[in-house]
Each structure stands twice: as C-alpha cells, then as structure tokens.
C-alpha cells in the first residue's frame, strides 16, 4: 500500500510541528497528549516566522529560529612596530547591509575603559567579509592588557572582542554590553558613510 501525497504532507507537517515545538522549548506535543484539565486543547495562535525555508519535496514551510547577529565580531588581531608605537591589523566579520547597517569602527580600549585608539571605517563591507583594516600608532607597553572591539552602526557594541597584549597575544572573549559604552559618543566619530 503506497503513501498518498496527502498522507505524506500530513506526516511532514506533524514532523515540522514537532521540530518547531522542540526548538521553542515545548516538552509535550499537544497533538499527541490526551485532552483533559491538565492538558488543555491547543490554541490556533499564529506562528510568526523570522525567516521561511521551503523543503523541495513538499514545499512545507519550516520556521528558522535563529536570526543573524546585528553586531560586529573581531576575528583576529595582529600587531607590529615598536614599543609605544604599535600598528594593529584587525579582522572583522560584520553583517553589513550598506550604510544603514555596517561596522563603522574598531578600537583599542584599556582595561579601565579608556579609549586608546580608534580606526574609523569609511564605508560598509557588504561584499568583503571578513575584512581586515590596519591602524596606529597605538601608544602602549608590550605587556599592557587591552581590549580590541568593533562598533556597528546603528546597533553599537556587542560582538566578540579580543583581549590580550602585544607580547601575550589576543584571545576572543565576550565583553559585557555595559563596558565603556560612553565611548560610543567620544571623538573621533564617523562623519558619514561613503557606500
């Protein structure tokens, strides 16, 4: 006995509902649970998908539960030069979309939140991801512990930062969203976006 297209779509839809329920943290499937006072009937509340992906075989929509980041991440930091005058090359990955959303600078910040250097990025890098930009000189000692982080227009700070020193190297790490947020208004600041 073969499976008809209608049965195939029903089985596929149940599978999709099960996967959506699991990704949303639902531990019980109301379609498979007996209805009683402890388990009320499911509601017909609409699901609001962030993105839709279609299966080729059945054309059944699946809700994508993850959304792209709106912050820029520091991927790597390299340093050359001499004590007190180091040049930094910083690689950034950012979800640039043009001047409405792009990484607009990277900066070097002391552990106590002082801006030591900022490299302004004059345009978006939609078709160049990740990208590397250099800047300096940065006036620090070789063993000074610093943060290197990026800023995203318009969402601000929040991506992966790098922490370390010239002699010790740099490691990716999370930096609290409330760390030195006042620097977002500290010059130098971008004067616009070329493209």
C-alpha positions as CSV (number, residue, x, y, z in Angstrom):
1,X,0.0,0.0,0.0
2,X,1.6,3.3,-1.1
3,X,1.6,6.6,0.8
4,X,-0.5,9.2,-1.0
5,X,0.7,12.7,-1.4
6,X,-1.9,13.9,1.2
7,X,-0.7,11.4,3.8
8,X,2.9,12.4,3.0
9,X,2.2,16.1,3.6
10,X,0.3,15.2,6.8
11,X,3.3,13.2,8.1
12,X,5.7,16.0,7.1
13,X,3.5,18.7,8.8
14,X,3.4,16.7,12.0
15,X,7.2,16.4,11.9
16,X,7.6,20.1,11.3
17,X,5.3,20.9,14.2
18,X,7.2,18.5,16.4
19,X,10.6,20.2,15.4
20,X,9.1,23.7,16.0
21,X,7.8,22.7,19.4
22,X,11.2,21.2,20.4
23,X,13.1,24.3,19.2
24,X,10.7,26.5,21.2
25,X,11.3,24.5,24.4
26,X,7.9,22.7,24.4
27,X,8.4,19.4,26.2
28,X,5.0,17.9,25.3
29,X,3.3,17.8,22.0
30,X,-0.3,18.8,22.4
31,X,-1.2,16.8,19.3
32,X,0.0,13.6,21.0
33,X,-1.2,14.4,24.5
34,X,-4.8,13.3,25.7
35,X,-7.0,16.3,26.3
36,X,-8.0,16.8,30.0
37,X,-8.0,19.5,32.6
38,X,-4.2,19.3,32.9
39,X,-3.7,19.4,29.2
40,X,-6.0,22.0,27.6
41,X,-6.7,21.8,23.8
42,X,-4.1,23.6,21.7
43,X,-4.9,27.1,20.5
44,X,-4.9,28.3,16.9
45,X,-2.5,31.2,17.7
46,X,-0.5,32.1,14.6
47,X,3.3,31.4,14.4
48,X,5.3,34.4,13.4
49,X,8.4,33.2,11.5
50,X,11.5,35.2,11.2
51,X,12.6,33.5,8.0
52,X,10.9,30.9,5.9
53,X,12.7,27.9,4.4
54,X,10.9,25.6,2.0
55,X,11.5,21.9,1.6
56,X,11.9,21.0,-2.0
57,X,9.9,17.7,-1.8
58,X,6.8,19.0,0.0
59,X,7.1,22.8,-0.1
60,X,6.2,22.8,3.6
61,X,7.4,26.0,5.5
62,X,9.9,25.5,8.4
63,X,10.4,28.3,10.9
64,X,14.0,29.3,11.2
65,X,14.6,30.0,14.9
66,X,18.0,31.8,14.7
67,X,18.5,35.3,13.3
68,X,21.7,36.8,12.1
69,X,23.7,38.9,14.5
70,X,23.5,42.6,14.3
71,X,26.9,43.1,15.9
72,X,30.5,43.1,14.5
73,X,32.9,40.4,15.7
74,X,36.7,40.8,15.9
75,X,38.1,37.6,14.3
76,X,41.8,38.3,14.7
77,X,44.4,40.9,15.8
78,X,48.0,41.2,14.7
79,X,50.5,43.8,15.9
80,X,53.8,45.1,14.6
81,X,56.0,48.0,15.3
82,X,57.9,49.0,18.4
83,X,57.2,49.8,22.0
84,X,55.0,52.8,22.4
85,X,54.1,52.9,18.6
86,X,52.4,49.7,17.6
87,X,50.4,49.2,14.4
88,X,47.4,46.9,14.6
89,X,45.8,44.8,11.8
90,X,42.2,43.9,12.8
91,X,40.0,41.4,11.0
92,X,36.3,42.0,11.5
93,X,33.2,39.9,10.5
94,X,30.0,42.0,10.4
95,X,26.5,41.7,8.9
96,X,26.9,44.8,6.7
97,X,24.0,45.8,4.5
98,X,25.2,49.2,3.3
99,X,25.2,52.5,5.1
100,X,22.1,51.6,7.0
101,X,24.0,48.8,8.9
102,X,27.7,48.4,8.9
103,X,30.8,48.2,11.1
104,X,31.8,51.8,11.4
105,X,35.0,51.5,13.6
106,X,37.3,49.3,15.6
107,X,39.0,50.5,18.7
108,X,41.6,49.7,21.3
109,X,40.4,50.2,24.9
110,X,42.3,49.9,28.2
111,X,41.0,47.6,30.9
112,X,39.5,50.5,32.8
113,X,37.6,51.7,29.7
114,X,39.8,54.4,28.3
115,X,39.9,54.9,24.6
116,X,43.5,54.4,23.4
117,X,42.9,54.3,19.6
118,X,40.0,54.2,17.1
119,X,40.1,53.3,13.5
120,X,37.1,54.8,11.6
121,X,35.8,52.7,8.7
122,X,34.6,55.0,5.9
123,X,32.2,52.6,4.2
124,X,30.3,49.3,4.5
125,X,31.9,46.0,3.5
126,X,28.9,44.1,2.1
127,X,30.9,42.1,-0.4
128,X,34.1,41.8,1.6
129,X,33.6,39.6,4.7
130,X,35.5,39.2,6.8
131,X,37.7,42.2,6.1
132,X,41.0,43.5,7.6
133,X,41.9,47.1,8.3
134,X,45.1,48.5,9.9
135,X,45.7,51.5,12.1
136,X,48.0,53.1,14.6
137,X,50.2,54.0,16.2
138,X,48.9,52.8,19.5
139,X,50.9,54.1,22.4
140,X,51.1,51.1,24.8
141,X,53.7,49.0,26.5
142,X,54.2,45.4,25.2
143,X,52.6,43.8,28.3
144,X,49.6,46.2,28.6
145,X,46.4,44.3,28.7
146,X,43.9,45.8,26.3
147,X,40.6,45.1,24.5
148,X,40.1,45.3,20.8
149,X,36.4,45.6,19.8
150,X,34.2,46.8,16.9
151,X,31.2,49.1,16.8
152,X,28.3,48.5,14.5
153,X,26.0,51.3,13.1
154,X,23.3,51.5,14.4
155,X,23.3,48.7,17.0
156,X,26.6,49.7,18.8
157,X,28.9,47.4,20.7
158,X,28.1,43.8,21.4
159,X,30.0,41.4,19.2
160,X,33.1,39.2,20.1
161,X,36.0,41.2,21.3
162,X,39.7,40.3,21.7
163,X,41.6,40.7,24.9
164,X,45.4,40.4,25.4
165,X,48.7,42.2,25.0
166,X,51.4,42.6,22.3
167,X,53.7,40.1,24.0
168,X,51.0,37.6,25.1
169,X,48.7,37.7,22.0
170,X,45.0,38.1,21.8
171,X,42.1,35.7,22.6
172,X,38.4,36.1,21.7
173,X,36.2,36.8,24.6
174,X,32.8,38.2,25.4
175,X,32.8,41.8,26.7
176,X,29.9,43.0,28.7
177,X,27.4,45.2,26.9
178,X,27.8,47.8,29.6
179,X,31.6,48.1,29.4
180,X,32.7,51.6,28.4
181,X,29.5,52.4,26.4
182,X,30.2,56.1,26.8
183,X,32.9,55.7,24.2
184,X,30.3,55.5,21.5
185,X,29.9,59.3,21.8
186,X,33.7,60.0,22.2
187,X,35.5,61.5,19.2
188,X,36.8,60.7,16.7
189,X,33.4,59.6,15.2
190,X,32.4,58.8,11.6
191,X,31.3,61.8,9.6
192,X,29.2,59.7,7.2
193,X,29.3,56.5,5.1
194,X,30.6,56.6,1.6
195,X,28.7,53.4,0.4
